[in-house]
Amino acid sequence: MRYAIIIEKASSNYSAYCPDLPRCVATGYTIEEVKNEMTEAIAFHLEGLREEGLPIPLPLSLTDYIEAS
């Protein structure tokens, strides 16, 4: 499965979250680092859901860009 993530620039680093996995977040000093951390966070989150016998949310979020003038 592929989950969309949102990466936001903070004052001194980057933060990311997954809209389809509430409370699944990560931070990093670079975009590459936050992406790696988010990959690990998603894997850990899904593992926890499986261990608890909870359903795995389907990845439903879509991403796109809008040109603004």
C-alpha positions as CSV (number, residue, x, y, z in Angstrom):
1,M,0.0,0.0,0.0
2,R,1.1,3.6,-0.6
3,Y,0.1,6.3,1.9
4,A,0.3,10.0,1.1
5,I,2.3,12.1,3.5
6,I,2.3,15.9,4.0
7,I,5.6,17.5,4.7
8,E,5.7,21.0,6.2
9,K,8.7,23.3,6.8
10,A,9.0,24.3,10.4
11,S,11.4,27.0,11.7
12,S,14.4,24.7,12.0
13,N,13.3,21.4,10.5
14,Y,10.6,19.6,8.7
15,S,7.6,17.7,10.0
16,A,5.3,15.2,8.3
17,Y,2.1,13.4,8.9
18,C,-0.1,10.9,7.1
19,P,-3.8,12.0,6.7
20,D,-4.9,8.3,6.5
21,L,-3.1,7.3,9.7
22,P,-4.1,9.7,12.5
23,R,-1.3,10.5,15.0
24,C,1.3,9.0,12.7
25,V,3.9,11.8,12.6
26,A,7.7,12.3,12.2
27,T,10.3,15.1,12.1
28,G,13.7,15.6,10.4
29,Y,16.2,18.2,9.7
30,T,16.0,17.6,5.9
31,I,13.2,16.5,3.6
32,E,15.0,13.2,2.9
33,E,15.4,12.6,6.7
34,V,11.7,13.3,7.4
35,K,10.7,11.0,4.6
36,N,12.9,8.2,6.0
37,E,11.5,8.8,9.5
38,M,7.9,8.8,8.1
39,T,8.5,5.5,6.4
40,E,9.6,4.0,9.7
41,A,6.7,5.7,11.6
42,I,4.2,4.2,9.1
43,A,5.7,0.7,9.4
44,F,5.6,1.0,13.2
45,H,2.1,2.3,13.3
46,L,0.8,-0.5,11.1
47,E,2.6,-3.1,13.1
48,G,1.0,-1.7,16.3
49,L,-2.5,-1.9,14.7
50,R,-1.9,-5.5,13.6
51,E,-0.7,-6.5,17.1
52,E,-3.8,-4.9,18.6
53,G,-6.1,-6.7,16.1
54,L,-7.3,-3.3,14.8
55,P,-8.2,-2.7,11.1
56,I,-5.6,-1.2,8.8
57,P,-6.9,2.0,7.3
58,L,-6.9,2.0,3.5
59,P,-4.9,4.8,1.9
60,L,-7.6,7.0,0.6
61,S,-6.0,10.4,0.4
62,L,-5.0,11.9,-2.9
63,T,-2.4,14.6,-3.6
64,D,-2.1,17.2,-6.3
65,Y,-0.9,20.7,-6.9
66,I,-2.9,23.7,-8.0
67,E,-1.3,26.5,-9.9
68,A,-2.0,29.9,-8.3
69,S,-1.6,33.2,-10.1
